[in-house]
Structures are given as structure tokens and as C-alpha cells.
Amino acid sequence: MRYRRWRGALRATAGICLLPAVPAVAQVVTQEQVAEKTPAVNEGPQPAGQPDRVTGRRTYDAAYFAQYAPGSALQMVQRVPGFTIEQVDESVRGFGQAAGNVVVNGQRPAAKSDGVETILGRIPAGRVLRIEVGPGDLFGAEFSGKAQVLNVVTTAGGGVSSTLEGSYRRVFTGAILPEGRASTLVQRGRSTFNLSIDVDNDTSDEAGFDRVTTLPGGVETEYRAKHNFIRDPTATLSGSWGFDDGTNRTAHVNARAALGRFRLAQDNDVSFPSGAVRRDALRQQRRLREYEVGGDVTRPLAGGGLKLIGLATRRRRDSDDLSLFDLSAPRGFEQTLDEDYAETLARIVWNRGDWSGWTVETGFEGVVNRLASRNDLVELATGGGRTRIDLPVDDAVVKEVRGEGFVNVGRALSPTLRFDGGVTLEASRLTVTGDVSAARTLSFLKPRVVLDWRPTPKWRFQLTLQRTVAQLQFSDFISTAELGVERVNGGNAQLVPQRAWEGLAVIEHPILGDGIVRVEAGYQKVQMVQDRVPTPEGFDAPGNLGDGRILILRQRVEAPLTTLGVKGGRLVLYGSIVDTQVRDPYTADLRPFSGNSLFYGEATFRQDLGKFAWGLSLEGGTAGTSYRREETDRRWSDPYASVFAEWRPSARTTVRFDIENLLDGAGYADRRFYDPDRRAPAPFLREQRKRSQHLVPMIGFRQTLG
């Protein structure tokens, strides 16, 4: 139970959003095109951050970021007012639905496993000409319906640039965890080469306890003092080549290899109201091997551009878990899980930017995904006896063959109003073989309409209406045991994707110069909500409930404080309310979706003073509850604060000191158990958990060469 992961999950659930479904319309652009400004499609050069009246595009040239002395494109993007990088789950299948909200030179990299932050971190700041932010319809099929997409425009000059970064993190047990990355970018004529190696080790040890009490009396029956020693190093080697020969004459190739090994050693001292203290132990190991190759080619066709994208990913994960009770005479459980995952996809897109005043785009994507999983769960008896435990779906192959075709159109209805719309037809064949046999064919029609209105240069309104279909997680089909929390997740071969009709309204207005206020309000009518359901074998598994709904209200305020007397200061406030509702299959009462957090908020302050900068941040949210067959599992964390100080002795060198978890916060769980299930009027047992990483100091450096 890791506090950092809880905070990530809290952010994700609090930020449930209207998922982009149908690609929008945009012309395939190249570095040369993006560098041009043509009066026919915009108002011309604008002050930094001032939106173009026609396109809504905001532009920031490299000089704007000089005050921050950035070393990479990532650090420049992080300083763009009102913009936040969208975190995309790499497990999302297909290419179009894993788009994020960042492009480079008008195009999305033909890669999925490398996150956009990793890709941006490899681009030296000196290679960035400017950064543009505009509505998604300006940047391509994958980005339709997005209120903001950011475009990093690089320079066309040749040469070699390199970046070195390193850091040391000290956990409360005294261990020092190093991290590092190095990247080199070479530009020669029309070609660009990039090579990088990353070593990540972003983990921390934990300490805490579990307390078990009877209900309703609250009598303590068991207390477990726990210490988690965690290591999660991952090494990645990536390379890419790009070729730019002008408008609609580009090519890219990307390759990536990653090796990772997660290890957890948990030592437990278990005490009871009477009797000796018992020693328990939990050991977990995860080994990851992942390889990915992708590329794209764009050529002129029929007055527009034809782009072909290909991508292949292969991933193997091996897991070994061992849970032992009473080390003096050990007994317990052992689980071995082996997974092989493969994805192969091809995507073809043709678009034309001006066809009688319309932008038109059409294309098709085909994807084959396959997961082969085998899980062996064994009960260990005192003295060495081993008994295999059969789970409902512990040896299975899940395969999906999916195709989708789309057509999108858009045009400016007036100088202040733009319309974009489209439709996607998705069809798939899903099969499960092994312990169970199941097959089904699914098809969905997903329309979308976007209206973008700018009545004045300072006001923007956007309305999006669309139908979306969620993706199924292949792991939800497989049965596994969670030895650390002593429960089983039953697989469900009959799971189908939830689908929703969604509406989202966005209002934007600049403040205090280049600051911005954005408010979003949305509603989703959800069918066949994916949640938790009982299985015939007596377990709990992912499954479909009835209809539900989601209400969304989000706001972001980003204010430069120089005009208010705080030189170089900037304050960012973000808040998200996501209210969900579905009918519970056990109690028949209305309740939130499992895992959903009603509120999440962040406050960040940063001040840049020449060669020095400092800042602090605070984030937190409400608890989220998972509703299982025999228990409710409520999780939350204390507010999380961090502070940093940065020294930039030169434009190429940065030294930084951070303290994470400044308030010494912890993560918590409150589990209530029912017999025989949650139809019982009240729980009979309670388990409370607490884990803390304590304060985590870190020192790092960054050096740019070339």
C-alpha cells in the first residue's frame, strides 16, 4: 500500500473527464508549416499568450521562457500559463485513444510506451523556437474535442545537443536512491536523430500499521506493525529518427526497450490481546521486459496529406508473491503470475485543410491485442506441504481484433464561431479461451459535435457533445489474489465496455496579463457502468452494473503576481469535483462509482528571481471507496506538500533541492467486512491501515551541452 500511488490514484479518480472519442479535423503539418504565419488563417503575430481571434491559438516564443532558464522542452511546457500535460495510461489499446494533449512540430510521435514528459525531456530548450496552445481541432484527428493541445515547434538548424540529469533521493530508512538520464539530439539537414537512456528509481520505503477490531464493540483483536522496503528501478533505452522534406513529406521511426524490477520486502510484528508477538512476512517481485517499434510516413495526396502509422509492442511481466504467517512455523500462500502481452496496429489518415472552406479528415485504424496469462496460487502448510488453489480464470488467453473508421469535418461559420463534427464506427471481436470460453462481437457508433465561440479576444466558450465507449482492461478477465490485503479478485469473461453520452462546456478568460481562468462543467449519462459484481464462485470481480451518471465541475486559475507586487511570482489553483452515482447490486441504494473521489485540489506557488527560484505546492482530496462483495475499502491520504529551491549558475547548469511530503503525511485505508456479504445490515469487523514515507529530501542537477 504505497502513499505515492494512492495520491496518483486520487488525482486520476478526482479528474474523471469526458473521454475523447471521435478524431477531429486538421491538416497534417510539418515543421516548415508550423513555423509559418499566414494572414488567411489567423490575425498575425500576437503578444505572448494573447489568443488569436480566429483560431484561438496562443503563442509563446523562446524568449518568454528565458526568465525560468529551462533546460528542456518539458520545463518550458510546465511554465505555459493555464496548461497541464494530460496523463495517458500506456495500457490504453490502439493509437487514436492514447493521444494525450501534446504534439511536436504539429505531429504526435509514433510511440506509446514513452510518455510525453519523457519525450519532451529529451528536447533541449535551445532547440525550441516557440510553443503554441490551441483547441484540439487545429492539431489532428486524435485531438478532437480537447479544449487545449500544445505544440512544441523546434528550430530547423543543425548541430548536436545533449542533456545530462541526475538526482539522489534519501528515504527515511537512510537508503540513497539514485536516478539519471542522458539524451543526445543530432540534426543533419532534413534528418533528426535522438538517443537517450533513462534510469528511474522513484520509490520510497514505508512504515505503518494495521489495526483489526470487532464491530460494533471496537475491541482490538490484532495489531500489525509494518515496514515496507521498496525498490522499483527501471532502465529504458530509446532512439528515434525523423525526416522532414516539406509539407506532407515526412517520416519517423521510434524504438524503445525497457527493463524493470520491482521488489517489496514487508516485515510484520503482529500482536494480540494475549500471547506472544508473531512475525509475518510478505515478499513481492515483478520483472518487466518491454519492447516497442513504431513509425509513420506522410505523403501528398489529392490536395491533402496521407499518413500511415504502424506500431508494435511486446511486453512480458513475471510476478512472484510470497506471504508467510508465523515465521517460527511458517504457513501462508505463494502466487506466481506470468503475462505476455502483444499489440500490433496500423492507422491510415487522409486530411485536407481547405476543401471549399471545410477541413476534412477520414481514416481507419486496425488493432490486434493479445494477453496470455497464467496464475498459480498455492497454499503453504507448516512443514512444507503445498496445495494448489484453483481460481475461476487463472489460465486464459484474451484476444481482441478491433477496427474503427472515422470521418470528420469542420469549418469556421463566422470570424468568431467554429463548428467541428464527426462520426466513428468501431467494431471488435473479443475472445477468451483457456479456463473459460467466451466470444462476442461489439460495434458502436460514436458521433461528436464541437462548437467553439470567441465573442471577444478575451472570452472563449466551447461546447462538446459526444458518445464515448470505455476500453476493457484485459487484466479484469483474469483471476488473481492480492496477498498483501488477503483477498481474491475473480476474473469475469463476460465483462463488456461501459458507454456514455457526454456533454462538456468550457469557459476561458485571461487575467493579469498572461494568466488565465478556466471553468469546465460536464454531465455524462453512463450505461452499463463498469464496477464490482459478485461471481458464481463466491468471489468479487469487475463487472457491469446498470445506468449511472457523472457530474463534473473543474476550475483552474493561473495568476502572474508581478503586477500585484510579488516579482516573478506565479500562483496556480486547481479544483475538481466529480460526483458519480449508480445503484448498488447488494443494497439497491444509490452510491458513488467504486474508487471515485468527490474532490481533488492543488495549489502551487513559484517565484523566479534571476539565477534563483523557489516554490511550494499542496495537494489533497477526499476519500474514495471500493464496494466489493464482502467489504467496503475506503482510502484517502493526508494533504501532500513539497518545496523546492533552484540555483542556476549558468544558462546551461541547474542545481535543485526538493523536500517531498513536507507535512509528513500518510495514506490510510478503512476496510469494513460483512457476513455473508454487504446485504447484511452492519459490518462485523474493521481493519484500519496507515502507511507513511515520512519526509523525502532530494538533490539533483541538470547540464546542457551543445
Long-range contacts (C-beta under 8 A, 24 or more apart in sequence): 1-206, 1-208, 1-228, 1-484, 1-485, 1-667, 1-669, 1-689, 1-691, 2-203, 2-206, 2-228, 2-230, 2-667, 2-691, 3-206, 3-637, 3-661, 3-665, 3-666, 3-667, 3-691, 3-692, 3-693, 4-202, 4-203, 4-204, 4-693, 6-635, 6-636, 6-637, 6-667, 7-619, 7-637, 7-640, 7-667, 9-595, 9-624, 9-635, 10-597, 10-600, 10-621, 10-624, 10-636, 10-637, 11-600, 11-619, 11-621, 12-87, 13-578, 13-595, 13-596, 13-597, 13-600, 13-624, 14-576, 14-578, 14-596, 14-597, 14-598, 14-599, 14-600, 14-621, 14-622, 15-554, 15-576, 15-578, 15-600, 16-550, 16-552, 16-578, 16-580, 16-596, 17-504, 17-522, 17-552, 18-145, 18-464, 18-466, 18-468, 18-502, 18-503, 18-504, 18-522, 18-524, 18-552, 19-97, 19-468, 19-470, 19-502, 20-97, 20-99, 20-136, 20-142, 20-143, 20-144, 20-145, 20-146, 20-466, 20-468, 21-145, 21-424, 21-446, 21-448, 21-466, 21-467, 21-468, 21-469, 22-144, 22-145, 22-406, 22-408, 22-422, 22-423, 22-424, 22-446, 22-447, 22-448, 22-466, 23-96, 23-140, 23-141, 23-142, 23-143, 23-144, 23-349, 23-361, 23-363, 23-406, 23-408, 23-422, 23-424, 24-136, 24-137, 24-140, 24-141, 24-143, 24-144, 24-145, 24-361, 24-408, 24-410, 24-420, 24-422, 24-448, 24-450, 25-137, 25-141, 25-144, 25-351, 25-358, 25-359, 25-360, 25-361, 25-408, 25-409, 25-410, 25-420, 25-422, 26-137, 26-138, 26-139, 26-140, 26-141, 26-143, 26-351, 26-353, 26-359, 26-361, 27-304, 27-305, 27-351, 27-352, 27-353, 27-354, 27-359, 28-106, 28-107, 28-140, 28-248, 28-298, 28-304, 28-305, 28-307, 28-349, 28-351, 29-105, 29-106, 29-107, 29-247, 30-105, 30-106, 30-107, 30-244, 30-246, 30-247, 30-248, 30-249, 30-250, 30-298, 31-105, 31-106, 31-153, 31-154, 31-156, 31-244, 32-156, 32-244, 32-246, 32-247, 33-106, 33-247, 34-105, 34-106, 34-132, 34-151, 34-153, 35-129, 35-153, 35-156, 48-514, 49-81, 49-510, 49-513, 49-514, 49-516, 50-457, 50-510, 51-454, 51-457, 51-460, 51-510, 52-134, 53-415, 53-416, 53-454, 53-457, 54-412, 54-415, 55-134, 55-135, 55-138, 56-134, 56-135, 56-138, 56-452, 56-454, 56-460, 57-132, 57-133, 57-134, 57-138, 58-132, 58-133, 58-134, 59-130, 59-131, 59-132, 59-133, 60-130, 60-131, 60-132, 60-133, 61-129, 61-130, 62-125, 62-128, 62-129, 62-130, 65-125, 65-128, 65-131, 67-568, 67-608, 68-608, 68-613, 69-611, 69-648, 69-651, 69-654, 70-125, 71-124, 71-125, 71-163, 71-165, 71-652, 71-654, 71-702, 71-703, 71-704, 72-120, 72-121, 72-122, 72-123, 72-124, 72-125, 72-163, 72-702, 73-104, 73-120, 73-121, 73-123, 73-124, 73-125, 73-127, 73-128, 73-152, 73-154, 74-117, 74-120, 74-121, 74-123, 75-125, 76-125, 76-128, 76-131, 76-152, 77-102, 77-120, 77-131, 77-150, 77-152, 80-131, 80-133, 80-150, 81-514, 81-515, 81-516, 81-558, 81-560, 82-133, 82-148, 82-508, 82-515, 82-516, 82-518, 82-556, 82-558, 83-133, 83-148, 83-150, 84-556, 84-574, 85-116, 85-117, 85-150, 87-115, 88-115, 88-116, 90-115, 91-473, 92-471, 93-343, 93-367, 93-369, 93-400, 93-402, 93-471, 94-345, 94-365, 94-367, 94-402, 94-404, 95-142, 95-309, 95-311, 95-345, 95-347, 95-365, 95-367, 96-141, 96-142, 96-347, 96-365, 96-404, 96-406, 97-142, 97-471, 99-142, 99-143, 101-136, 101-143, 101-146, 101-148, 101-149, 101-150, 102-149, 102-150, 102-151, 102-152, 103-139, 103-140, 103-143, 103-149, 103-150, 103-151, 103-152, 104-151, 104-152, 104-154, 105-151, 105-152, 105-153, 105-154, 105-244, 106-139, 106-140, 106-151, 106-153, 107-140, 107-250, 107-252, 107-296, 108-140, 108-142, 109-240, 109-252, 109-254, 110-252, 110-253, 110-254, 110-294, 110-295, 110-296, 110-309, 110-310, 110-311, 111-240, 111-254, 111-256, 111-292, 111-294, 111-311, 112-292, 112-294, 112-311, 112-313, 113-256, 113-258, 113-290, 113-292, 113-313, 114-236, 114-238, 114-254, 114-256, 114-292, 118-198, 118-236, 118-238, 120-152, 121-163, 121-165, 121-181, 121-183, 122-163, 122-183, 122-185, 122-194, 122-196, 122-238, 123-152, 123-154, 123-185, 124-161, 124-162, 124-163, 124-185, 124-704, 124-706, 125-704, 126-161, 126-704, 127-154, 127-155, 127-161, 127-185, 127-187, 128-152, 128-153, 128-154, 128-155, 129-153, 129-154, 129-155, 135-452, 135-462, 137-359, 137-410, 137-418, 137-420, 137-450, 137-452, 140-349, 140-351, 141-349, 141-351, 141-361, 141-363, 141-406, 141-408, 144-408, 144-420, 144-422, 144-448, 144-450, 145-448, 145-450, 145-464, 145-466, 145-504, 147-462, 147-506, 147-508, 147-518, 147-520, 156-187, 157-187, 158-187, 158-188, 158-189, 159-186, 159-187, 159-706, 160-184, 160-185, 160-186, 160-187, 160-706, 161-185, 161-704, 161-705, 161-706, 162-704, 162-705, 162-706, 163-702, 163-703, 163-704, 163-705, 164-702, 164-703, 164-704, 164-705, 165-700, 165-701, 165-702, 165-703, 166-700, 166-701, 167-698, 167-699, 167-700, 167-701, 168-698, 168-699, 168-700, 169-201, 169-202, 169-204, 169-696, 169-697, 169-698, 170-696, 170-697, 170-698, 171-204, 171-205, 171-693, 171-696, 172-204, 172-205, 172-207, 172-693, 172-694, 172-695, 172-696, 173-205, 173-229, 175-205, 177-201, 177-203, 177-204, 177-231, 179-700, 190-243, 190-244, 190-245, 191-241, 191-242, 191-243, 192-240, 192-241, 192-242, 192-243, 192-244, 193-239, 193-240, 193-241, 194-238, 194-239, 194-240, 194-241, 195-238, 195-239, 196-236, 196-237, 196-238, 196-239, 197-235, 197-236, 197-237, 197-238, 198-234, 198-235, 198-236, 198-238, 199-233, 199-234, 199-235, 199-236, 200-232, 200-233, 200-234, 200-235, 200-236, 201-231, 201-232, 201-233, 201-234, 202-232, 203-230, 203-231, 203-232, 204-230, 204-693, 204-696, 205-229, 205-230, 205-693, 206-230, 206-691, 206-692, 206-693, 207-691, 207-692, 207-694, 208-666, 208-689, 208-690, 208-691, 208-692, 209-689, 209-690, 210-687, 210-688, 210-689, 211-687, 211-688, 211-689, 212-685, 212-686, 212-687, 213-685, 213-686, 213-688, 214-684, 214-685, 214-686, 215-672, 215-682, 215-683, 215-684, 215-685, 215-686, 216-682, 218-686, 220-273, 221-272, 221-273, 222-270, 222-271, 222-272, 223-270, 223-271, 223-272, 224-268, 224-269, 224-270, 224-271, 224-280, 225-268, 225-269, 225-270, 225-271, 226-266, 226-267, 226-268, 226-691, 227-266, 227-267, 228-264, 228-265, 228-266, 228-691, 229-264, 229-265, 229-266, 229-267, 230-262, 230-263, 230-264, 231-261, 231-262, 231-263, 232-260, 232-261, 232-262, 232-263, 233-260, 233-261, 234-258, 234-259, 234-260, 234-261, 234-288, 235-259, 235-260, 247-300, 247-305, 248-298, 248-299, 248-300, 248-301, 248-304, 248-305, 248-306, 249-298, 249-299, 249-300, 250-296, 250-297, 250-298, 251-295, 251-296, 251-297, 251-298, 252-295, 252-296, 253-293, 253-294, 253-295, 254-292, 254-293, 254-294, 254-295, 255-292, 255-293, 255-294, 256-290, 256-291, 256-292, 256-293, 257-290, 257-291, 257-292, 258-288, 258-289, 258-290, 258-291, 259-288, 259-289, 259-290, 260-286, 260-287, 260-288, 260-290, 261-285, 261-286, 261-287, 261-288, 262-286, 262-288, 266-484, 278-325, 278-326, 279-326, 279-327, 279-328, 280-323, 280-324, 280-325, 280-326, 280-327, 281-322, 281-323, 281-324, 281-327, 282-321, 282-322, 282-323, 282-324, 282-483, 282-484, 283-320, 283-321, 283-322, 284-319, 284-320, 284-321, 284-322, 284-483, 284-484, 285-319, 285-320, 285-321, 286-317, 286-318, 286-319, 287-317, 287-318, 287-319, 288-315, 288-316, 288-317, 289-315, 289-316, 290-314, 290-315, 290-316, 291-315, 301-350, 302-350, 302-352, 303-352, 303-355, 304-350, 304-351, 304-352, 304-353, 304-355, 304-360, 305-350, 305-351, 305-352, 306-348, 306-349, 306-350, 307-348, 307-349, 307-350, 308-346, 308-347, 308-348, 309-345, 309-346, 309-347, 309-348, 309-349, 310-345, 310-346, 310-347, 311-343, 311-344, 311-345, 312-342, 312-343, 312-344, 312-345, 313-341, 313-342, 313-343, 313-344, 314-340, 314-341, 314-342, 315-339, 315-340, 315-341, 315-342, 316-340, 316-341, 317-341, 321-481, 321-483, 321-484, 322-483, 323-483, 323-484, 323-486, 324-380, 329-382, 330-380, 330-382, 331-380, 331-381, 331-382, 332-379, 332-380, 333-377, 333-378, 333-379, 333-380, 333-389, 333-481, 333-483, 334-377, 334-378, 334-380, 334-386, 335-375, 335-376, 335-377, 335-378, 335-480, 335-481, 335-483, 336-375, 336-376, 337-373, 337-374, 337-375, 337-376, 337-480, 338-373, 338-374, 338-375, 339-371, 339-372, 339-373, 340-371, 340-372, 340-373, 341-369, 341-370, 341-371, 341-372, 341-474, 342-368, 342-369, 342-370, 343-367, 343-368, 343-369, 343-370, 344-368, 357-411, 357-412, 358-409, 358-410, 358-411, 359-409, 359-410, 359-411, 360-407, 360-408, 360-409, 361-406, 361-407, 361-408, 361-409, 361-422, 362-405, 362-406, 362-407, 362-408, 363-405, 363-406, 364-403, 364-404, 364-405, 364-406, 365-403, 365-404, 366-401, 366-402, 366-403, 367-400, 367-401, 367-402, 367-403, 368-399, 368-400, 368-401, 368-402, 369-399, 369-400, 369-402, 369-474, 370-397, 370-398, 370-399, 370-400, 371-397, 371-398, 371-399, 371-474, 371-475, 371-477, 371-478, 372-396, 372-397, 373-397, 373-398, 373-474, 373-475, 373-478, 375-478, 375-479, 375-480, 377-481, 391-479, 391-480, 391-481, 391-488, 391-490, 391-491, 391-539, 392-435, 392-436, 392-479, 392-490, 392-491, 392-535, 392-537, 392-539, 393-432, 393-434, 393-435, 393-436, 393-477, 393-478, 393-479, 393-490, 393-491, 393-492, 393-493, 394-435, 394-478, 394-479, 394-480, 394-491, 395-434, 395-435, 396-432, 396-433, 396-434, 396-435, 396-436, 396-477, 396-478, 396-491, 396-493, 397-432, 397-433, 397-434, 398-430, 398-431, 398-432, 398-474, 398-477, 398-478, 399-430, 399-431, 399-433, 400-428, 400-429, 400-430, 400-431, 400-474, 401-428, 401-429, 402-426, 402-427, 402-428, 402-429, 403-427, 403-428, 416-453, 416-454, 416-455, 417-451, 417-452, 417-453, 417-454, 418-451, 418-452, 418-453, 419-449, 419-450, 419-451, 419-452, 420-448, 420-449, 420-450, 420-452, 421-447, 421-448, 421-449, 421-450, 422-447, 422-448, 423-447, 423-448, 424-448, 426-469, 430-472, 432-477, 432-493, 436-491, 436-493, 438-493, 438-494, 440-496, 442-496, 442-497, 444-469, 444-499, 458-509, 458-510, 459-507, 459-508, 459-509, 460-506, 460-507, 460-508, 460-509, 461-505, 461-506, 461-507, 462-504, 462-505, 462-506, 463-503, 463-504, 463-505, 463-506, 464-502, 464-503, 464-504, 464-505, 464-506, 465-501, 465-502, 465-503, 466-501, 466-502, 467-499, 467-500, 467-501, 467-502, 468-499, 468-500, 468-502, 469-497, 469-498, 469-499, 470-497, 470-498, 470-499, 470-500, 470-530, 471-497, 472-496, 472-497, 472-530, 473-542, 476-541, 476-542, 479-539, 479-541, 485-671, 487-540, 487-628, 487-631, 488-539, 488-540, 489-539, 489-540, 489-541, 489-542, 490-535, 490-537, 490-539, 490-540, 490-541, 491-541, 492-533, 492-535, 492-541, 492-542, 492-543, 494-543, 495-530, 495-542, 495-543, 495-544, 496-528, 496-544, 497-528, 497-530, 498-526, 498-527, 498-528, 498-529, 498-530, 498-544, 499-526, 499-527, 499-528, 500-524, 500-525, 500-526, 500-527, 500-550, 501-525, 504-552, 511-557, 511-559, 512-559, 512-560, 512-561, 512-563, 512-564, 513-560, 513-563, 514-560, 515-557, 515-558, 515-559, 515-560, 516-556, 516-557, 516-558, 517-555, 517-556, 517-557, 517-558, 518-554, 518-555, 518-556, 519-553, 519-554, 519-555, 520-552, 520-553, 520-554, 520-555, 521-552, 521-553, 521-554, 522-550, 522-551, 522-552, 522-553, 523-549, 523-550, 523-551, 523-552, 524-549, 524-550, 524-552, 525-549, 526-550, 526-582, 529-582, 529-593, 531-582, 531-593, 531-594, 531-627, 532-594, 532-626, 532-627, 532-628, 532-629, 533-585, 534-585, 534-586, 534-629, 534-677, 538-629, 539-629, 540-628, 540-629, 540-630, 545-582, 545-583, 545-584, 545-585, 546-582, 546-583, 547-582, 548-580, 548-581, 548-582, 548-583, 548-593, 549-580, 549-581, 550-578, 550-579, 550-580, 550-581, 550-593, 551-577, 551-578, 551-579, 551-580, 552-576, 552-577, 552-578, 552-579, 553-577, 566-607, 567-607, 567-609, 568-607, 568-608, 568-609, 568-613, 569-605, 569-606, 569-607, 570-605, 570-606, 570-607, 571-603, 571-604, 571-605, 572-602, 572-603, 572-604, 572-605, 573-601, 573-602, 573-603, 574-601, 574-602, 574-603, 575-599, 575-600, 575-601, 575-602, 576-600, 576-601, 584-627, 584-678, 586-627, 586-629, 586-677, 586-678, 586-679, 587-678, 587-679, 591-627, 592-624, 592-625, 594-625, 594-626, 594-627, 594-628, 595-624, 595-625, 595-626, 596-624, 597-621, 597-622, 597-623, 597-624, 597-636, 598-622, 611-647, 611-648, 611-649, 612-645, 612-646, 612-647, 612-648, 613-645, 613-646, 613-648, 614-643, 614-644, 614-645, 614-646, 615-643, 615-644, 616-641, 616-642, 616-643, 616-644, 616-662, 617-641, 617-642, 617-643, 627-678, 628-678, 629-677, 629-678, 630-673, 630-674, 630-675, 630-676, 630-677, 630-678, 631-671, 631-672, 631-673, 631-674, 631-678, 631-683, 632-671, 632-672, 632-678, 632-683, 633-669, 633-670, 633-671, 634-669, 634-670, 634-671, 634-672, 635-667, 635-668, 635-669, 635-670, 636-667, 636-668, 637-665, 637-666, 637-667, 637-668, 638-663, 638-665, 638-666, 638-667, 638-668, 639-663, 639-665, 640-665, 641-665, 652-703, 652-704, 652-705, 653-701, 653-702, 653-703, 653-704, 654-701, 654-702, 655-699, 655-700, 655-701, 656-699, 656-700, 656-701, 656-702, 657-697, 657-698, 657-699, 657-700, 658-697, 658-698, 658-699, 658-700, 659-695, 659-696, 659-697, 659-698, 660-693, 660-695, 660-696, 660-697, 660-698, 661-692, 661-693, 661-694, 661-695, 661-696, 662-695, 664-692, 664-694, 664-695, 665-692, 666-690, 666-691, 666-692, 667-691, 667-692
